[in-house]
Amino acid sequence: HYDRARHCTLCAGSFRSVIIPDGADYIIKTGANGVGSRQCRREFRNYNMAVRAGVADSFATIYGYFCYHNHVFYVMEKLADVGAGDDDFLDLDDCTEEVANFIDDNCINDTHYGNYGFRNGQPVLCDYAGWDMGSETIERW
């Protein structure tokens, strides 16, 4: 039994889990199952593509990525006020055309309020794997 003060928060979704260390400026994501591991790899791929496309400022930074015994882990920037947006979904009209096209072209189709937060008052996606795990794009990757 561990009865000391909590040192982190664990959030679990259907496919991935997030470890949020107290007082840190980063989070740790991991796949909770095979689909979650694929989503982790896809999110890492999307971030690298966003960097190459010059639109990475609209996505939470991924600092590191590694696999351990077939489990994917990565360290991501911790954003402020995740889930506190005024709208149910991120308004792509507020994004530049390049960002909106990147989101559309890469099947980032799960931009609800729980998947974005804020950096310096600007909305930034922190979950950008998309949810259609059966699409040909994801399977090829």
DRENTORKOL-3810 file (N, C-alpha, C; in nm, 4 decimals):
REM DRENTORKOL-3810
@n.u->0.0848; n.v->-0.1195; n.w->0.0000; ca.u->0.0000; ca.v->0.0000; ca.w->0.0000; c.u->0.0880; c.v->0.1240; c.w->0.0000
@n.u->0.0568; n.v->0.2161; n.w->-0.0866; ca.u->0.1333; ca.v->0.3404; ca.w->-0.1003; c.u->0.0494; c.v->0.4535; c.w->-0.0444
@n.u->0.0892; n.v->0.5082; n.w->0.0696; ca.u->0.0057; ca.v->0.6094; ca.w->0.1331; c.u->0.0705; c.v->0.7474; c.w->0.1389
@n.u->0.1765; n.v->0.7683; n.w->0.0642; ca.u->0.2364; ca.v->0.9021; ca.w->0.0581; c.u->0.1515; c.v->0.9938; c.w->-0.0287
@n.u->0.1848; n.v->1.1216; n.w->-0.0280; ca.u->0.1140; ca.v->1.2177; ca.w->-0.1144; c.u->0.1308; c.v->1.1753; c.w->-0.2599
@n.u->0.0270; n.v->1.1966; n.w->-0.3358; ca.u->0.0310; ca.v->1.1603; ca.w->-0.4777; c.u->0.1369; c.v->1.2437; c.w->-0.5495
@n.u->0.2082; n.v->1.1790; n.w->-0.6404; ca.u->0.3130; ca.v->1.2466; ca.w->-0.7162; c.u->0.2784; c.v->1.2641; c.w->-0.8631
@n.u->0.1670; n.v->1.2044; n.w->-0.9048; ca.u->0.1232; ca.v->1.2192; ca.w->-1.0420; c.u->-0.0245; c.v->1.1831; c.w->-1.0505
@n.u->-0.0822; n.v->1.2169; n.w->-1.1643; ca.u->-0.2206; ca.v->1.1814; ca.w->-1.1947; c.u->-0.2175; c.v->1.0896; c.w->-1.3150
@n.u->-0.3004; n.v->0.9871; n.w->-1.3134; ca.u->-0.3112; ca.v->0.8960; ca.w->-1.4259; c.u->-0.4485; c.v->0.9127; c.w->-1.4880
@n.u->-0.4504; n.v->0.9420; n.w->-1.6176; ca.u->-0.5754; ca.v->0.9542; ca.w->-1.6925; c.u->-0.5773; c.v->0.8418; c.w->-1.7953
@n.u->-0.6880; n.v->0.7724; n.w->-1.8036; ca.u->-0.6974; ca.v->0.6605; ca.w->-1.8964; c.u->-0.8147; c.v->0.6804; c.w->-1.9904
@n.u->-0.7880; n.v->0.6671; n.w->-2.1192; ca.u->-0.8921; ca.v->0.6691; ca.w->-2.2199; c.u->-0.9178; c.v->0.5277; c.w->-2.2678
@n.u->-0.9887; n.v->0.5150; n.w->-2.3775; ca.u->-1.0190; ca.v->0.3825; ca.w->-2.4313; c.u->-0.8948; c.v->0.3110; c.w->-2.4821
@n.u->-0.8000; n.v->0.3862; n.w->-2.5351; ca.u->-0.6852; ca.v->0.3241; ca.w->-2.6003; c.u->-0.5500; c.v->0.3668; c.w->-2.5443
@n.u->-0.5439; n.v->0.4832; n.w->-2.4792; ca.u->-0.4162; ca.v->0.5326; ca.w->-2.4291; c.u->-0.4300; c.v->0.5815; c.w->-2.2858
@n.u->-0.3166; n.v->0.5852; n.w->-2.2179; ca.u->-0.3109; ca.v->0.6396; ca.w->-2.0825; c.u->-0.2128; c.v->0.7555; c.w->-2.0816
@n.u->-0.2374; n.v->0.8500; n.w->-1.9905; ca.u->-0.1513; ca.v->0.9667; ca.w->-1.9767; c.u->-0.1105; c.v->0.9789; c.w->-1.8306
@n.u->0.0193; n.v->0.9903; n.w->-1.8079; ca.u->0.0737; ca.v->1.0139; ca.w->-1.6742; c.u->0.1091; c.v->1.1613; c.w->-1.6672
@n.u->0.0533; n.v->1.2301; n.w->-1.5664; ca.u->0.0762; ca.v->1.3738; ca.w->-1.5506; c.u->0.1506; c.v->1.3952; c.w->-1.4189
@n.u->0.2841; n.v->1.4077; n.w->-1.4233; ca.u->0.3605; ca.v->1.4287; ca.w->-1.3000; c.u->0.3269; c.v->1.5648; c.w->-1.2377
@n.u->0.3076; n.v->1.5659; n.w->-1.1067; ca.u->0.2770; ca.v->1.6910; ca.w->-1.0371; c.u->0.3905; c.v->1.7911; c.w->-1.0553
@n.u->0.3565; n.v->1.9137; n.w->-1.0916; ca.u->0.4529; ca.v->2.0227; ca.w->-1.1021; c.u->0.5423; c.v->2.0190; c.w->-1.2243
@n.u->0.5241; n.v->1.9221; n.w->-1.3122; ca.u->0.6105; ca.v->1.9114; ca.w->-1.4303; c.u->0.5493; c.v->1.9873; c.w->-1.5471
@n.u->0.6322; n.v->2.0193; n.w->-1.6452; ca.u->0.5843; ca.v->2.0864; ca.w->-1.7661; c.u->0.5705; c.v->1.9883; c.w->-1.8820
@n.u->0.5594; n.v->1.8597; n.w->-1.8501; ca.u->0.5446; ca.v->1.7558; ca.w->-1.9504; c.u->0.4463; c.v->1.6501; c.w->-1.8997
@n.u->0.4003; n.v->1.5664; n.w->-1.9932; ca.u->0.3190; ca.v->1.4499; ca.w->-1.9618; c.u->0.3827; c.v->1.3299; c.w->-2.0305
@n.u->0.3413; n.v->1.2101; n.w->-1.9919; ca.u->0.3899; ca.v->1.0880; ca.w->-2.0552; c.u->0.2683; c.v->1.0124; c.w->-2.1074
@n.u->0.2702; n.v->0.9796; n.w->-2.2351; ca.u->0.1611; ca.v->0.9037; ca.w->-2.2959; c.u->0.2093; c.v->0.7624; c.w->-2.3271
@n.u->0.1157; n.v->0.6674; n.w->-2.3194; ca.u->0.1452; ca.v->0.5299; ca.w->-2.3549; c.u->0.0196; c.v->0.4624; c.w->-2.4085
@n.u->0.0380; n.v->0.3640; n.w->-2.4924; ca.u->-0.0745; ca.v->0.2874; ca.w->-2.5437; c.u->-0.1237; c.v->0.1886; c.w->-2.4389
@n.u->-0.2552; n.v->0.1831; n.w->-2.4195; ca.u->-0.3130; ca.v->0.0899; ca.w->-2.3231; c.u->-0.3372; c.v->-0.0466; c.w->-2.3863
@n.u->-0.3292; n.v->-0.0538; n.w->-2.5181; ca.u->-0.3507; ca.v->-0.1788; ca.w->-2.5915; c.u->-0.2909; c.v->-0.1609; c.w->-2.7308
@n.u->-0.3127; n.v->-0.2570; n.w->-2.8186; ca.u->-0.2551; ca.v->-0.2495; ca.w->-2.9534; c.u->-0.3009; c.v->-0.1284; c.w->-3.0315
@n.u->-0.4298; n.v->-0.0964; n.w->-3.0222; ca.u->-0.4813; ca.v->0.0223; ca.w->-3.0914; c.u->-0.4154; c.v->0.1472; c.w->-3.0346
@n.u->-0.4018; n.v->0.1529; n.w->-2.9026; ca.u->-0.3389; ca.v->0.2683; ca.w->-2.8387; c.u->-0.1942; c.v->0.2853; c.w->-2.8804
@n.u->-0.1225; n.v->0.1747; n.w->-2.8934; ca.u->0.0170; ca.v->0.1831; ca.w->-2.9396; c.u->0.0233; c.v->0.2365; c.w->-3.0818
@n.u->-0.0699; n.v->0.1929; n.w->-3.1667; ca.u->-0.0738; ca.v->0.2468; ca.w->-3.3038; c.u->-0.1061; c.v->0.3957; c.w->-3.3014
@n.u->-0.1967; n.v->0.4371; n.w->-3.2135; ca.u->-0.2281; ca.v->0.5796; ca.w->-3.2030; c.u->-0.1064; c.v->0.6586; c.w->-3.1564
@n.u->-0.0305; n.v->0.6042; n.w->-3.0634; ca.u->0.0911; ca.v->0.6721; ca.w->-3.0179; c.u->0.1890; c.v->0.6899; c.w->-3.1328
@n.u->0.2107; n.v->0.5833; n.w->-3.2096; ca.u->0.3031; ca.v->0.5940; ca.w->-3.3233; c.u->0.2513; c.v->0.6942; c.w->-3.4251
@n.u->0.1207; n.v->0.6941; n.w->-3.4467; ca.u->0.0625; ca.v->0.7873; ca.w->-3.5444; c.u->0.0764; c.v->0.9319; c.w->-3.4966
@n.u->0.0545; n.v->0.9544; n.w->-3.3675; ca.u->0.0691; ca.v->1.0904; ca.w->-3.3152; c.u->0.2139; c.v->1.1377; c.w->-3.3288
@n.u->0.3091; n.v->1.0497; n.w->-3.3006; ca.u->0.4505; ca.v->1.0843; ca.w->-3.3159; c.u->0.4821; c.v->1.1166; c.w->-3.4614
@n.u->0.4291; n.v->1.0356; n.w->-3.5522; ca.u->0.4473; ca.v->1.0610; ca.w->-3.6960; c.u->0.3855; c.v->1.1954; c.w->-3.7347
@n.u->0.2633; n.v->1.2216; n.w->-3.6886; ca.u->0.1973; ca.v->1.3486; ca.w->-3.7210; c.u->0.2778; c.v->1.4672; c.w->-3.6693
@n.u->0.3352; n.v->1.4550; n.w->-3.5503; ca.u->0.4152; ca.v->1.5665; ca.w->-3.4982; c.u->0.5366; c.v->1.5915; c.w->-3.5871
@n.u->0.6065; n.v->1.4852; n.w->-3.6239; ca.u->0.7243; ca.v->1.5022; ca.w->-3.7099; c.u->0.6873; c.v->1.5607; c.w->-3.8452
@n.u->0.5738; n.v->1.5197; n.w->-3.8979; ca.u->0.5275; ca.v->1.5776; ca.w->-4.0248; c.u->0.4900; c.v->1.7246; c.w->-4.0072
@n.u->0.4316; n.v->1.7600; n.w->-3.8921; ca.u->0.3976; ca.v->1.8999; ca.w->-3.8651; c.u->0.5233; c.v->1.9854; c.w->-3.8565
@n.u->0.6288; n.v->1.9311; n.w->-3.7966; ca.u->0.7562; ca.v->2.0037; ca.w->-3.7907; c.u->0.8059; c.v->2.0298; c.w->-3.9323
@n.u->0.8068; n.v->1.9270; n.w->-4.0156; ca.u->0.8548; ca.v->1.9424; ca.w->-4.1538; c.u->0.7676; c.v->2.0380; c.w->-4.2344
@n.u->0.6359; n.v->2.0402; n.w->-4.2035; ca.u->0.5427; ca.v->2.1273; ca.w->-4.2766; c.u->0.5416; c.v->2.2699; c.w->-4.2215
@n.u->0.6117; n.v->2.2948; n.w->-4.1120; ca.u->0.6174; ca.v->2.4296; ca.w->-4.0546; c.u->0.4940; c.v->2.4687; c.w->-3.9753
@n.u->0.4161; n.v->2.3702; n.w->-3.9275; ca.u->0.2938; ca.v->2.4011; ca.w->-3.8520; c.u->0.2975; c.v->2.3438; c.w->-3.7101
@n.u->0.4149; n.v->2.3068; n.w->-3.6618; ca.u->0.4274; ca.v->2.2407; ca.w->-3.5314; c.u->0.3808; c.v->2.3269; c.w->-3.4147
@n.u->0.3784; n.v->2.4586; n.w->-3.4298; ca.u->0.3339; ca.v->2.5450; ca.w->-3.3202; c.u->0.1884; c.v->2.5197; c.w->-3.2816
@n.u->0.1126; n.v->2.4555; n.w->-3.3667; ca.u->-0.0279; ca.v->2.4267; ca.w->-3.3371; c.u->-0.0468; c.v->2.2911; c.w->-3.2697
@n.u->0.0635; n.v->2.2221; n.w->-3.2387; ca.u->0.0594; ca.v->2.0896; ca.w->-3.1784; c.u->0.1506; c.v->2.0864; c.w->-3.0565
@n.u->0.1071; n.v->2.0172; n.w->-2.9528; ca.u->0.1926; ca.v->2.0018; ca.w->-2.8349; c.u->0.3220; c.v->1.9324; c.w->-2.8772
@n.u->0.4330; n.v->1.9838; n.w->-2.8296; ca.u->0.5646; ca.v->1.9320; ca.w->-2.8653; c.u->0.5852; c.v->1.7923; c.w->-2.8074
@n.u->0.6378; n.v->1.7030; n.w->-2.8888; ca.u->0.6798; ca.v->1.5718; ca.w->-2.8401; c.u->0.8314; c.v->1.5785; c.w->-2.8206
@n.u->0.8750; n.v->1.5593; n.w->-2.6953; ca.u->1.0165; ca.v->1.5721; ca.w->-2.6616; c.u->1.0954; c.v->1.4437; c.w->-2.6824
@n.u->1.0311; n.v->1.3300; n.w->-2.6667; ca.u->1.1014; ca.v->1.2034; ca.w->-2.6804; c.u->1.0032; c.v->1.0901; c.w->-2.6981
@n.u->1.0499; n.v->0.9810; n.w->-2.7595; ca.u->0.9651; ca.v->0.8674; ca.w->-2.7936; c.u->1.0486; c.v->0.7421; c.w->-2.7789
@n.u->0.9953; n.v->0.6394; n.w->-2.7132; ca.u->1.0689; ca.v->0.5142; ca.w->-2.7025; c.u->0.9735; c.v->0.3967; c.w->-2.6834
@n.u->1.0238; n.v->0.2789; n.w->-2.7125; ca.u->0.9487; ca.v->0.1546; ca.w->-2.6938; c.u->1.0216; c.v->0.0692; c.w->-2.5907
@n.u->0.9444; n.v->0.0033; n.w->-2.5063; ca.u->0.9993; ca.v->-0.0872; ca.w->-2.4062; c.u->0.9108; c.v->-0.2102; c.w->-2.4015
@n.u->0.9636; n.v->-0.3241; n.w->-2.4388; ca.u->0.8868; ca.v->-0.4498; ca.w->-2.4439; c.u->0.7564; c.v->-0.4323; c.w->-2.5207
@n.u->0.7656; n.v->-0.3744; n.w->-2.6394; ca.u->0.6516; ca.v->-0.3514; ca.w->-2.7296; c.u->0.5503; c.v->-0.2499; c.w->-2.6767
@n.u->0.5838; n.v->-0.1764; n.w->-2.5737; ca.u->0.4975; ca.v->-0.0688; ca.w->-2.5241; c.u->0.5577; c.v->0.0650; c.w->-2.5664
@n.u->0.4758; n.v->0.1491; n.w->-2.6257; ca.u->0.5200; ca.v->0.2794; ca.w->-2.6734; c.u->0.4998; c.v->0.3825; c.w->-2.5628
@n.u->0.6005; n.v->0.4653; n.w->-2.5407; ca.u->0.5937; ca.v->0.5761; ca.w->-2.4460; c.u->0.6486; c.v->0.7004; c.w->-2.5147
@n.u->0.5925; n.v->0.8151; n.w->-2.4828; ca.u->0.6558; ca.v->0.9383; ca.w->-2.5272; c.u->0.6241; c.v->1.0515; c.w->-2.4316
@n.u->0.7141; n.v->1.1473; n.w->-2.4326; ca.u->0.7054; ca.v->1.2631; ca.w->-2.3439; c.u->0.6581; c.v->1.3806; c.w->-2.4279
@n.u->0.5518; n.v->1.4451; n.w->-2.3802; ca.u->0.4883; ca.v->1.5536; ca.w->-2.4544; c.u->0.4753; c.v->1.6777; c.w->-2.3657
@n.u->0.4800; n.v->1.7898; n.w->-2.4281; ca.u->0.4573; ca.v->1.9175; ca.w->-2.3613; c.u->0.3222; c.v->1.9161; c.w->-2.2882
@n.u->0.3216; n.v->1.9673; n.w->-2.1665; ca.u->0.1978; ca.v->1.9809; ca.w->-2.0903; c.u->0.1375; c.v->2.1172; c.w->-2.1216
@n.u->0.0149; n.v->2.1179; n.w->-2.1697; ca.u->-0.0541; ca.v->2.2426; ca.w->-2.2031; c.u->-0.1415; c.v->2.2876; c.w->-2.0870
@n.u->-0.1769; n.v->2.4137; n.w->-2.0879; ca.u->-0.2667; ca.v->2.4678; ca.w->-1.9866; c.u->-0.4118; c.v->2.4429; c.w->-2.0261
@n.u->-0.4946; n.v->2.4220; n.w->-1.9278; ca.u->-0.6406; ca.v->2.4205; ca.w->-1.9442; c.u->-0.6909; c.v->2.3251; c.w->-2.0518
@n.u->-0.6361; n.v->2.2040; n.w->-2.0573; ca.u->-0.6877; ca.v->2.1046; ca.w->-2.1511; c.u->-0.8325; c.v->2.0743; c.w->-2.1121
@n.u->-0.9194; n.v->2.0794; n.w->-2.2099; ca.u->-1.0611; ca.v->2.0538; ca.w->-2.1842; c.u->-1.1393; c.v->2.1739; c.w->-2.1381
@n.u->-1.0756; n.v->2.2902; n.w->-2.1356; ca.u->-1.1431; ca.v->2.4100; ca.w->-2.0856; c.u->-1.1829; c.v->2.5067; c.w->-2.1961
@n.u->-1.1809; n.v->2.4608; n.w->-2.3209; ca.u->-1.2154; ca.v->2.5490; ca.w->-2.4323; c.u->-1.3615; c.v->2.5910; c.w->-2.4285
@n.u->-1.3902; n.v->2.7032; n.w->-2.4904; ca.u->-1.5270; ca.v->2.7548; ca.w->-2.4956; c.u->-1.6157; c.v->2.6745; c.w->-2.5892
@n.u->-1.5556; n.v->2.6095; n.w->-2.6875; ca.u->-1.6304; ca.v->2.5360; ca.w->-2.7887; c.u->-1.6132; c.v->2.3862; c.w->-2.7679
@n.u->-1.7100; n.v->2.3091; n.w->-2.8158; ca.u->-1.6991; ca.v->2.1639; ca.w->-2.8088; c.u->-1.5837; c.v->2.1134; c.w->-2.8931
@n.u->-1.5594; n.v->2.1784; n.w->-3.0059; ca.u->-1.4518; ca.v->2.1390; ca.w->-3.0963; c.u->-1.3667; c.v->2.2599; c.w->-3.1306
@n.u->-1.2389; n.v->2.2337; n.w->-3.1585; ca.u->-1.1495; ca.v->2.3390; ca.w->-3.2032; c.u->-1.2035; c.v->2.3960; c.w->-3.3330
@n.u->-1.2173; n.v->2.5266; n.w->-3.3396; ca.u->-1.2700; ca.v->2.5924; ca.w->-3.4593; c.u->-1.1575; c.v->2.6091; c.w->-3.5609
@n.u->-1.1620; n.v->2.5295; n.w->-3.6668; ca.u->-1.0561; ca.v->2.5348; ca.w->-3.7673; c.u->-1.0540; c.v->2.6663; c.w->-3.8423
@n.u->-1.1630; n.v->2.7432; n.w->-3.8352; ca.u->-1.1628; ca.v->2.8765; ca.w->-3.8966; c.u->-1.0677; c.v->2.9704; c.w->-3.8245
@n.u->-1.0336; n.v->2.9364; n.w->-3.6994; ca.u->-0.9391; ca.v->3.0172; ca.w->-3.6232; c.u->-0.7942; c.v->2.9790; c.w->-3.6522
@n.u->-0.7749; n.v->2.8720; n.w->-3.7274; ca.u->-0.6404; ca.v->2.8249; ca.w->-3.7630; c.u->-0.5985; c.v->2.8868; c.w->-3.8964
@n.u->-0.4690; n.v->2.8868; n.w->-3.9199; ca.u->-0.4231; ca.v->2.9289; ca.w->-4.0526; c.u->-0.4676; c.v->2.8246; c.w->-4.1544
@n.u->-0.4687; n.v->2.8619; n.w->-4.2792; ca.u->-0.5068; ca.v->2.7682; ca.w->-4.3847; c.u->-0.4125; c.v->2.6483; c.w->-4.3865
@n.u->-0.2824; n.v->2.6730; n.w->-4.3621; ca.u->-0.1851; ca.v->2.5637; ca.w->-4.3615; c.u->-0.2153; c.v->2.4625; c.w->-4.2510
@n.u->-0.2491; n.v->2.5121; n.w->-4.1317; ca.u->-0.2803; ca.v->2.4227; ca.w->-4.0195; c.u->-0.4092; c.v->2.3465; c.w->-4.0474
@n.u->-0.5124; n.v->2.4155; n.w->-4.0932; ca.u->-0.6405; ca.v->2.3498; ca.w->-4.1230; c.u->-0.6218; c.v->2.2421; c.w->-4.2297
@n.u->-0.5437; n.v->2.2714; n.w->-4.3324; ca.u->-0.5175; ca.v->2.1715; ca.w->-4.4371; c.u->-0.4387; c.v->2.0532; c.w->-4.3821
@n.u->-0.3407; n.v->2.0801; n.w->-4.2966; ca.u->-0.2612; ca.v->1.9734; ca.w->-4.2372; c.u->-0.3509; c.v->1.8815; c.w->-4.1533
@n.u->-0.4382; n.v->1.9406; n.w->-4.0730; ca.u->-0.5305; ca.v->1.8627; ca.w->-3.9899; c.u->-0.6192; c.v->1.7753; c.w->-4.0783
@n.u->-0.6716; n.v->1.8335; n.w->-4.1843; ca.u->-0.7586; ca.v->1.7595; ca.w->-4.2751; c.u->-0.6817; c.v->1.6510; c.w->-4.3511
@n.u->-0.5660; n.v->1.6861; n.w->-4.4055; ca.u->-0.4876; ca.v->1.5928; ca.w->-4.4860; c.u->-0.4380; c.v->1.4724; c.w->-4.4057
@n.u->-0.4214; n.v->1.4893; n.w->-4.2745; ca.u->-0.3662; ca.v->1.3828; ca.w->-4.1912; c.u->-0.4700; c.v->1.3161; c.w->-4.1019
@n.u->-0.5976; n.v->1.3337; n.w->-4.1370; ca.u->-0.7077; ca.v->1.2651; ca.w->-4.0673; c.u->-0.7072; c.v->1.2918; c.w->-3.9172
@n.u->-0.6735; n.v->1.4132; n.w->-3.8787; ca.u->-0.6797; ca.v->1.4519; ca.w->-3.7381; c.u->-0.8222; c.v->1.5006; c.w->-3.7156
@n.u->-0.9088; n.v->1.4058; n.w->-3.6862; ca.u->-1.0521; ca.v->1.4311; ca.w->-3.6890; c.u->-1.1171; c.v->1.4235; c.w->-3.5514
@n.u->-1.0385; n.v->1.4374; n.w->-3.4470; ca.u->-1.0901; ca.v->1.4252; ca.w->-3.3113; c.u->-1.0455; c.v->1.5470; c.w->-3.2305
@n.u->-1.0910; n.v->1.6633; n.w->-3.2727; ca.u->-1.0423; ca.v->1.7889; ca.w->-3.2147; c.u->-1.1390; c.v->1.8459; c.w->-3.1104
@n.u->-1.2011; n.v->1.7574; n.w->-3.0310; ca.u->-1.2941; ca.v->1.8054; ca.w->-2.9280; c.u->-1.2191; c.v->1.8709; c.w->-2.8130
@n.u->-1.2943; n.v->1.9347; n.w->-2.7244; ca.u->-1.2363; ca.v->2.0175; ca.w->-2.6189; c.u->-1.1365; c.v->1.9425; c.w->-2.5294
@n.u->-1.1497; n.v->1.8113; n.w->-2.5161; ca.u->-1.0553; ca.v->1.7357; ca.w->-2.4347; c.u->-0.9238; c.v->1.7080; c.w->-2.5037
@n.u->-0.9140; n.v->1.7426; n.w->-2.6315; ca.u->-0.7936; ca.v->1.7126; ca.w->-2.7085; c.u->-0.7126; c.v->1.8361; c.w->-2.7448
@n.u->-0.7497; n.v->1.9487; n.w->-2.6873; ca.u->-0.6647; ca.v->2.0663; ca.w->-2.7049; c.u->-0.6591; c.v->2.1454; c.w->-2.5752
@n.u->-0.5492; n.v->2.2184; n.w->-2.5628; ca.u->-0.5293; ca.v->2.3063; ca.w->-2.4489; c.u->-0.4764; c.v->2.4386; c.w->-2.5010
@n.u->-0.4030; n.v->2.5084; n.w->-2.4140; ca.u->-0.3576; ca.v->2.6417; ca.w->-2.4526; c.u->-0.2112; c.v->2.6619; c.w->-2.4177
@n.u->-0.1426; n.v->2.7299; n.w->-2.5083; ca.u->-0.0051; ca.v->2.7743; ca.w->-2.4888; c.u->-0.0050; c.v->2.9237; c.w->-2.5164
@n.u->0.0308; n.v->3.0031; n.w->-2.4175; ca.u->0.0315; ca.v->3.1494; ca.w->-2.4320; c.u->-0.1023; c.v->3.2016; c.w->-2.4833
@n.u->-0.2115; n.v->3.1413; n.w->-2.4356; ca.u->-0.3454; ca.v->3.1867; ca.w->-2.4719; c.u->-0.3966; c.v->3.1369; c.w->-2.6063
@n.u->-0.3136; n.v->3.0635; n.w->-2.6810; ca.u->-0.3531; ca.v->3.0134; ca.w->-2.8125; c.u->-0.3876; c.v->2.8646; c.w->-2.8042
@n.u->-0.4938; n.v->2.8213; n.w->-2.8734; ca.u->-0.5274; ca.v->2.6787; ca.w->-2.8709; c.u->-0.4220; c.v->2.5949; c.w->-2.9424
@n.u->-0.3906; n.v->2.4803; n.w->-2.8808; ca.u->-0.2890; ca.v->2.3890; ca.w->-2.9324; c.u->-0.3417; c.v->2.2469; c.w->-2.9132
@n.u->-0.3358; n.v->2.1653; n.w->-3.0165; ca.u->-0.3804; ca.v->2.0264; ca.w->-3.0055; c.u->-0.2805; c.v->1.9437; c.w->-2.9248
@n.u->-0.3329; n.v->1.8617; n.w->-2.8346; ca.u->-0.2470; ca.v->1.7726; ca.w->-2.7566; c.u->-0.2824; c.v->1.6259; c.w->-2.7796
@n.u->-0.3862; n.v->1.6005; n.w->-2.8555; ca.u->-0.4207; ca.v->1.4646; ca.w->-2.8978; c.u->-0.4533; c.v->1.4743; c.w->-3.0457
@n.u->-0.3592; n.v->1.4321; n.w->-3.1275; ca.u->-0.3750; ca.v->1.4522; ca.w->-3.2712; c.u->-0.3437; c.v->1.3256; c.w->-3.3499
@n.u->-0.3845; n.v->1.2120; n.w->-3.2921; ca.u->-0.3692; ca.v->1.0851; ca.w->-3.3629; c.u->-0.4870; c.v->1.0590; c.w->-3.4557
@n.u->-0.6016; n.v->1.1192; n.w->-3.4279; ca.u->-0.7228; ca.v->1.0874; ca.w->-3.5023; c.u->-0.7856; c.v->0.9615; c.w->-3.4450
@n.u->-0.9088; n.v->0.9353; n.w->-3.4781; ca.u->-0.9768; ca.v->0.8214; ca.w->-3.4173; c.u->-1.0118; c.v->0.7116; c.w->-3.5144
@n.u->-0.9937; n.v->0.7285; n.w->-3.6418; ca.u->-1.0325; ca.v->0.6267; ca.w->-3.7397; c.u->-0.9170; c.v->0.5299; c.w->-3.7602
@n.u->-0.9007; n.v->0.4386; n.w->-3.6678; ca.u->-0.7867; ca.v->0.3467; ca.w->-3.6723; c.u->-0.7979; c.v->0.2426; c.w->-3.7829
@n.u->-0.9085; n.v->0.2382; n.w->-3.8552; ca.u->-0.9220; ca.v->0.1422; ca.w->-3.9627; c.u->-0.8864; c.v->0.1977; c.w->-4.0986
@n.u->-0.8525; n.v->0.3251; n.w->-4.1053; ca.u->-0.8284; ca.v->0.3854; ca.w->-4.2365; c.u->-0.7029; c.v->0.3310; c.w->-4.3009
@n.u->-0.6991; n.v->0.3343; n.w->-4.4312; ca.u->-0.5845; ca.v->0.2831; ca.w->-4.5066; c.u->-0.4578; c.v->0.3584; c.w->-4.4700
@n.u->-0.4676; n.v->0.4882; n.w->-4.4457; ca.u->-0.3487; ca.v->0.5673; ca.w->-4.4113; c.u->-0.2834; c.v->0.5141; c.w->-4.2860
@n.u->-0.3625; n.v->0.4839; n.w->-4.1854; ca.u->-0.3070; ca.v->0.4370; ca.w->-4.0584; c.u->-0.2523; c.v->0.2964; c.w->-4.0738
@n.u->-0.3236; n.v->0.2110; n.w->-4.1426; ca.u->-0.2784; ca.v->0.0736; ca.w->-4.1585; c.u->-0.1465; c.v->0.0676; c.w->-4.2343
@n.u->-0.1298; n.v->0.1534; n.w->-4.3378; ca.u->-0.0050; ca.v->0.1565; ca.w->-4.4139; c.u->0.1089; c.v->0.1984; c.w->-4.3240
@n.u->0.0836; n.v->0.2927; n.w->-4.2340; ca.u->0.1899; ca.v->0.3439; ca.w->-4.1506; c.u->0.2296; c.v->0.2409; c.w->-4.0501
END
